[in-house]
Amino acid sequence: MQLELCKEFTFEASHVLPKHSGKCSRLHGHSWKLRVYVKGVIDPDTGFVMDYAILKSLVQPIVDSLDHRHLGAWKSRDKLQGFVNIQIEGDHEVWGVQGLDNEFYPSSENLILWIAKQVEIVPWSRLELDETCTSRCILTREEYDTTIGIR
């Protein structure tokens, strides 16, 4: 018998969707929720499908890299034709996320694919990313592996 467990993570982050025709084209933030599901059989020695503490230790660093950051790039008043990275050099705080550059368009759909790549070490079966309390993006491992060509 297989069971599916879930660990939920939260982070606060802003983004801009300049290609959007509505209000999301302006800078705004969300209280994001990420749910990581792991499916498997119960280990007779531990009684677990996977130890929640191990799952947390693998996913939390990725979530921490997103927390209180700006996701991707945004349209600058200085460069109306393109996108600029918000990361600040030197001794100043970096607002952006390392690995999310000017080419990254920070929709929920793109963000969940980026997260999936970061957590490949986790034997996840499904990822859910809530942008708001009523808007959720879901990615199954099967769809990810088929589309991305992983494994």
Summary of the structure (lengths in Angstrom):
residues: 151
radius of gyration: 17.2
end to end distance: 23.8
largest distance: 60.7
contacts: 389
relative contact order: 0.18
helix: 25%
strand: 34%
